Structure formats: C-alpha cells, structure tokens
C-alpha cells in the first residue's frame, strides 16, 4: 500500500489512521462519502442539491488525497458517482481504498432492490467496470426495507463471499441501521458494518435486552465500524441556521447551536460533531459526504484534536 498520501501539507496535522476491525485496512479517521458527486442530495435550502461539474469533482478528489484521506465509499445508487471515480482515480488506485455496495439501484426517481445472489454478483461486476478496477477493498449490502430479513436470508452475503473468493472483493459488510447490524452480528460473517452515528442519532450505543449494544458487540467480534452521517445529513453544521423549522432533529440541532453560543464555544458545530463520534475507539472511521473541499478540510482539522473534556461530558448527557 502506497503511503505517499500520508505526507502532511504545511500547517496541517498528519492524518491519523485506525485499523478497521479484523480487516487489514488501515483507514484514515476521516473517509469520503461519494454520494454528492453523483446524485442530488442536501438540505431543503437554496442551492443545496446541485451536482458538481466533473472538473470540480477532480479538484475535490485531488484535495482529499492531499489531506491524507485514503478511503472512498460509493454505490450504484449514487448515480454518476462510480463512473466519475473510475475516470478520475484509475491512475491513483493504489493510493486509496475503494468501497461500494450492492442491492440498490436508483434511476433518478425511485430505488429498486435485488438482494439475490445472482443480482449481487451482477452489481459487483458493474461496479468494477464503472470504477475501472479489478477489485473492491470492501463490498457492502446497501440495505433497504426489511434489512434484518435481507441479512438473515443470506443470499446477498453468499454473492459477496463468492466475489471475495474470486478476488473481486477483499472484505464484506453491510450498510444498514441498528436492526440490520444486530442481525449481521448474530451471523458473525460480516467484516464491516456501516451505521448512522451522530450527536442526533446514538442508537448504536443503545443496549438490547441482554445489556449489549451494537457498538460494543461489534468491537468484541472484531467487526469494523464505519460511522456514516456524523453531521446528520447537514443538520449538525451551520447550514442548519438556514433550514426551515420542522422536524424534531432540526429543532434539536438548532437548540444545540444555541447552547454552544451561550457557553462561548468557538469551535464550529461540524467539528464538534465529528470529534464526538471519534471519541469512541470502537469507531474505525467517520464518513463525511460532501462536494465541498472545505468541508473535508474542516473534518480533518476536527480529527486532529480531541473534544474538550468539559464539553464532552455535557454532550454525553445531552438528550437525543
């Protein structure tokens, strides 16, 4: 594995890495979620749904590699994402880990799902072609409705394991919610789980009737945890000031901004949110999805320093 991307830029802290569970992947603490470079996504505010140009994507990818980010997560459901990554990164494949998914296809209007073994293998073949690579470092079920049943049925898992035996995928996982994670952990056949985790969503810390949490059980079994949506889909950023009042998550985020202002906290909310997730050693990596290089720079700066102890204690007790 080429480590040239770990050379820090002047004035920037060296990107730290963590081992992703029982895999051999030494991943940067910040990973890149490549949804927004291929599919409209964002908060319901003006200009937040724009897809960047290919030139803008190229600049973004160059910058994230300069920052030491070595993990990119994409999916067939992210529309243009895989093809753009393939065109722009084929000459830098050895500098990074590539993860994609199987099971969901999005045509711009609605999602369609196929978790059969044959469908899974076809998803993987198509992703390899689009990404212009011979293998994926990680392939994950892109769970949809009835995710626990999809995981327990095992057809998609069988397809991913076949791809692994064929050398087309190095490790297998699932991108799911907590119910799916519990089903996957019962099987202990998954190397990695990608789960939502943020100040506004701490379900993976929640204990089941046995007194165990998905986070702690995964750590015991050596299953790597990728934390997605650390910024709660933009709600844990200053953009929330512009969002219309509405759902409870928006109101909680706005209340948190108010409390931080009262305490005189100068650290941006987005950095605090990332520091909060990284406080847990069970988390292998935090995925930041964006189309803006400044957001990645912000995340890298956040990862370079721990959360203030007094503020951390207050946030731990904050109701969600």
C-alpha positions as CSV (number, residue, x, y, z in Angstrom):
1,X,0.0,0.0,0.0
2,X,1.4,3.3,-1.0
3,X,1.7,5.7,1.9
4,X,2.7,8.8,0.0
5,X,-0.7,10.4,0.7
6,X,0.2,10.5,4.4
7,X,2.7,13.3,3.9
8,X,1.1,16.3,5.6
9,X,0.7,19.6,4.0
10,X,2.3,22.6,5.6
11,X,0.3,23.8,8.6
12,X,-1.8,20.6,8.6
13,X,-1.7,17.8,11.2
14,X,-0.9,14.3,9.9
15,X,-4.0,12.3,9.3
16,X,-4.3,9.5,11.8
17,X,-5.4,6.1,10.9
18,X,-7.3,3.3,12.6
19,X,-7.5,-0.4,11.9
20,X,-10.9,-1.3,10.6
21,X,-11.9,-4.2,12.8
22,X,-10.5,-7.6,11.8
23,X,-9.6,-6.4,8.3
24,X,-6.1,-5.4,7.2
25,X,-7.4,-1.9,6.2
26,X,-5.6,0.9,8.0
27,X,-8.1,3.6,7.2
28,X,-7.9,7.4,7.7
29,X,-10.0,8.6,10.6
30,X,-12.0,10.6,8.0
31,X,-13.3,8.9,4.9
32,X,-15.1,10.3,1.9
33,X,-18.7,9.5,1.2
34,X,-19.1,10.0,-2.6
35,X,-22.9,10.4,-2.8
36,X,-23.0,14.1,-3.6
37,X,-20.5,13.9,-6.5
38,X,-23.1,11.9,-8.4
39,X,-26.6,12.4,-7.1
40,X,-28.6,15.4,-5.9
41,X,-28.6,15.5,-2.1
42,X,-28.8,18.1,0.6
43,X,-30.9,20.1,3.0
44,X,-34.0,21.9,1.7
45,X,-32.3,25.2,1.2
46,X,-31.4,27.1,-1.9
47,X,-28.5,25.6,-4.0
48,X,-28.0,22.6,-1.7
49,X,-29.0,20.0,-4.3
50,X,-26.6,20.9,-7.1
51,X,-24.4,18.2,-8.7
52,X,-20.8,19.5,-9.2
53,X,-19.1,19.5,-12.5
54,X,-16.5,16.8,-13.3
55,X,-13.8,19.4,-13.1
56,X,-14.9,20.4,-9.6
57,X,-15.0,16.7,-8.7
58,X,-11.4,16.2,-9.9
59,X,-10.3,19.1,-7.7
60,X,-12.1,17.7,-4.7
61,X,-10.6,14.2,-5.1
62,X,-7.1,15.6,-5.5
63,X,-7.6,17.7,-2.4
64,X,-8.9,14.8,-0.3
65,X,-5.9,12.7,-1.2
66,X,-3.6,15.6,-0.3
67,X,-5.3,15.7,3.1
68,X,-4.4,12.0,3.7
69,X,-8.0,10.7,3.3
70,X,-7.5,7.1,2.0
71,X,-11.0,5.7,1.9
72,X,-13.8,6.4,-0.5
73,X,-17.3,4.9,-0.2
74,X,-19.6,4.9,-3.2
75,X,-22.6,2.9,-4.5
76,X,-24.5,2.1,-7.7
77,X,-27.4,4.1,-6.2
78,X,-25.2,7.2,-6.2
79,X,-25.9,7.6,-10.0
80,X,-22.8,9.2,-11.6
81,X,-20.5,8.6,-8.6
82,X,-18.9,5.3,-9.6
83,X,-18.2,6.3,-13.2
84,X,-16.7,9.6,-12.1
85,X,-14.4,8.0,-9.6
86,X,-13.3,5.4,-12.1
87,X,-12.4,8.0,-14.7
88,X,-10.6,10.4,-12.3
89,X,-8.9,7.9,-9.9
90,X,-7.8,5.0,-12.1
91,X,-4.3,6.2,-12.1
92,X,-4.2,6.6,-8.3
93,X,-5.9,3.3,-7.4
94,X,-3.0,2.1,-5.1
95,X,-3.2,5.2,-3.0
96,X,-6.7,4.5,-1.6
97,X,-9.3,2.0,-0.5
98,X,-12.4,1.8,-2.6
99,X,-15.7,0.6,-1.1
100,X,-19.0,0.1,-3.0
101,X,-22.3,-1.5,-2.4
102,X,-24.8,-3.9,-3.9
103,X,-28.6,-4.4,-3.8
104,X,-30.0,-1.0,-4.6
105,X,-30.3,0.8,-7.9
106,X,-31.6,4.3,-8.2
107,X,-32.8,5.7,-11.6
108,X,-33.3,9.3,-10.5
109,X,-36.9,8.7,-9.4
110,X,-37.1,5.6,-7.2
111,X,-35.0,2.9,-5.8
112,X,-35.2,-0.7,-6.9
113,X,-33.7,-3.6,-4.9
114,X,-32.3,-7.0,-5.7
115,X,-30.6,-8.9,-2.9
116,X,-30.4,-12.3,-4.7
117,X,-27.0,-14.0,-5.1
118,X,-27.1,-13.5,-8.9
119,X,-28.1,-9.9,-8.5
120,X,-25.4,-9.3,-6.0
121,X,-22.7,-10.7,-8.3
122,X,-24.0,-8.5,-11.2
123,X,-23.9,-5.4,-9.0
124,X,-20.3,-6.1,-8.2
125,X,-19.3,-6.7,-11.8
126,X,-21.0,-3.5,-12.9
127,X,-19.3,-1.5,-10.1
128,X,-15.8,-2.9,-11.0
129,X,-16.4,-1.8,-14.6
130,X,-17.6,1.7,-13.7
131,X,-14.8,2.1,-11.2
132,X,-12.2,0.8,-13.6
133,X,-10.7,-1.5,-11.1
134,X,-10.1,-5.3,-10.7
135,X,-11.3,-5.5,-7.1
136,X,-13.1,-3.7,-4.3
137,X,-11.5,-3.3,-0.9
138,X,-14.9,-3.6,0.7
139,X,-18.3,-4.5,-0.8
140,X,-21.4,-3.9,1.3
141,X,-25.1,-4.7,1.2
142,X,-27.0,-1.5,0.5
143,X,-29.8,-2.4,2.8
144,X,-33.3,-1.2,2.1
145,X,-36.7,-2.2,3.5
146,X,-36.7,-5.3,5.8
147,X,-33.0,-5.1,6.2
148,X,-32.8,-7.7,9.0
149,X,-34.6,-10.2,6.9
150,X,-32.4,-9.4,3.9
151,X,-29.3,-10.1,6.0
152,X,-30.7,-13.2,7.7
153,X,-31.8,-14.7,4.3
154,X,-28.1,-14.6,3.3
155,X,-28.4,-14.5,-0.5
156,X,-26.6,-11.2,-0.8
157,X,-23.9,-12.4,1.6
158,X,-23.4,-15.5,-0.5
159,X,-22.9,-13.4,-3.6
160,X,-20.4,-11.1,-1.8
161,X,-18.5,-14.1,-0.4
162,X,-18.3,-15.6,-3.9
163,X,-16.8,-12.4,-5.2
164,X,-14.3,-12.5,-2.3
165,X,-13.2,-16.0,-3.2
166,X,-12.8,-14.8,-6.8
167,X,-10.6,-12.0,-5.7
168,X,-13.1,-9.3,-6.7
169,X,-13.8,-8.1,-3.2
170,X,-11.4,-8.2,-0.2
171,X,-13.8,-7.7,2.7
172,X,-17.6,-7.8,3.0
173,X,-20.0,-5.7,5.0
174,X,-23.4,-4.1,5.3
175,X,-24.6,-0.5,5.2
176,X,-27.7,-0.6,7.4
177,X,-29.4,0.6,10.5
178,X,-29.2,-0.9,14.0
179,X,-31.7,-3.7,13.4
180,X,-29.7,-4.9,10.4
181,X,-26.5,-4.6,12.4
182,X,-27.9,-6.9,15.2
183,X,-28.9,-9.5,12.6
184,X,-25.4,-9.3,11.0
185,X,-23.6,-9.6,14.3
186,X,-25.7,-12.7,15.1
187,X,-24.2,-14.3,12.0
188,X,-20.6,-13.1,12.5
189,X,-20.0,-13.3,8.8
190,X,-19.6,-9.6,8.1
191,X,-16.2,-7.9,8.4
192,X,-17.6,-4.3,8.5
193,X,-20.8,-2.5,9.4
194,X,-21.6,1.0,8.2
195,X,-24.0,2.6,10.5
196,X,-25.5,6.1,11.2
197,X,-23.9,7.7,14.3
198,X,-24.0,11.3,15.4
199,X,-25.0,13.6,18.2
200,X,-28.6,13.3,16.9
201,X,-28.5,9.5,16.4
202,X,-26.8,7.3,19.0
203,X,-28.8,4.1,18.5
204,X,-25.7,2.0,18.1
205,X,-24.9,2.9,21.7
206,X,-28.3,1.6,22.9
207,X,-28.4,-1.6,24.8
208,X,-30.6,-4.5,23.8
209,X,-32.4,-6.8,26.4
210,X,-29.1,-8.6,27.1
211,X,-27.5,-5.3,28.1
212,X,-25.3,-5.2,25.0
213,X,-25.0,-2.5,22.3
214,X,-24.3,-2.9,18.6
215,X,-21.1,-0.9,19.1
216,X,-19.7,-2.9,21.9
217,X,-20.6,-6.3,20.4
218,X,-19.0,-5.4,17.1
219,X,-15.8,-4.5,18.9
220,X,-15.8,-7.8,20.7
221,X,-16.3,-9.7,17.5
222,X,-13.7,-7.7,15.6
223,X,-16.2,-6.2,13.2
224,X,-15.1,-2.8,11.9
225,X,-17.5,0.1,12.3
226,X,-17.8,2.9,9.8
227,X,-19.8,5.8,11.1
228,X,-21.9,7.4,8.5
229,X,-24.0,10.7,8.7
230,X,-21.9,12.1,11.5
231,X,-23.3,15.5,10.6
232,X,-26.8,14.2,10.5
233,X,-27.2,15.0,6.8
234,X,-26.1,18.6,7.3
235,X,-28.2,19.2,10.4
236,X,-25.0,19.4,12.6
237,X,-23.5,22.2,10.5
238,X,-24.0,25.9,10.5
239,X,-26.3,25.4,7.5
240,X,-29.0,24.5,10.0
241,X,-29.4,28.2,10.7
242,X,-31.0,28.5,7.2
243,X,-33.1,25.4,7.4
244,X,-36.9,25.8,7.9
245,X,-38.2,24.9,11.3
246,X,-39.9,21.5,11.1
247,X,-38.8,18.1,12.3
248,X,-37.5,17.3,15.7
249,X,-33.9,16.7,14.6
250,X,-33.7,20.3,13.1
251,X,-35.1,21.7,16.4
252,X,-32.6,19.8,18.5
253,X,-29.7,20.9,16.3
254,X,-30.8,24.5,16.5
255,X,-31.1,24.2,20.3
256,X,-27.6,22.7,20.4
257,X,-26.2,25.7,18.5
258,X,-27.9,28.0,21.0
259,X,-26.4,26.2,23.9
260,X,-22.9,26.3,22.4
261,X,-23.2,30.0,21.8
262,X,-24.3,30.5,25.4
263,X,-21.2,28.7,26.6
264,X,-19.0,30.8,24.3
265,X,-17.8,27.8,22.4
266,X,-16.0,28.9,19.2
267,X,-15.4,25.5,17.6
268,X,-17.7,25.0,14.6
269,X,-20.6,22.7,15.3
270,X,-19.5,20.4,12.4
271,X,-16.1,19.9,14.1
272,X,-17.7,19.2,17.5
273,X,-20.0,16.6,15.8
274,X,-17.1,14.7,14.3
275,X,-15.0,14.9,17.4
276,X,-17.9,13.4,19.3
277,X,-18.1,10.3,17.1
278,X,-14.4,9.8,17.0
279,X,-14.2,9.8,20.8
280,X,-15.3,6.1,20.6
281,X,-12.3,3.8,19.9
282,X,-14.7,1.2,18.5
283,X,-15.3,3.5,15.5
284,X,-12.8,2.8,12.7
285,X,-13.7,5.7,10.6
286,X,-16.1,8.6,10.1
287,X,-17.5,9.1,6.6
288,X,-18.0,12.7,5.5
289,X,-20.2,13.1,2.5
290,X,-19.8,16.4,0.7
291,X,-19.0,18.0,-2.6
292,X,-17.0,20.8,-1.0
293,X,-13.3,20.5,-0.2
294,X,-13.7,23.0,2.7
295,X,-15.9,20.6,4.5
296,X,-13.3,17.8,4.2
297,X,-10.6,20.2,5.5
298,X,-12.9,21.1,8.4
299,X,-13.3,17.4,9.2
300,X,-9.6,16.7,9.0
301,X,-9.0,19.6,11.4
302,X,-11.6,18.2,13.8
303,X,-10.0,14.7,13.8
304,X,-6.6,16.2,14.7
305,X,-7.7,17.2,18.2
306,X,-9.9,15.7,20.8
307,X,-13.1,17.2,22.1
308,X,-12.8,19.4,25.2
309,X,-13.4,17.3,28.3
310,X,-15.9,19.5,29.9
311,X,-17.9,19.9,26.7
312,X,-17.7,16.2,26.1
313,X,-19.3,15.4,29.5
314,X,-22.1,17.8,28.7
315,X,-22.7,16.3,25.3
316,X,-22.7,12.8,26.7
317,X,-25.6,13.8,28.9
318,X,-27.5,15.7,26.2
319,X,-30.8,14.1,25.4
320,X,-31.4,12.8,21.8
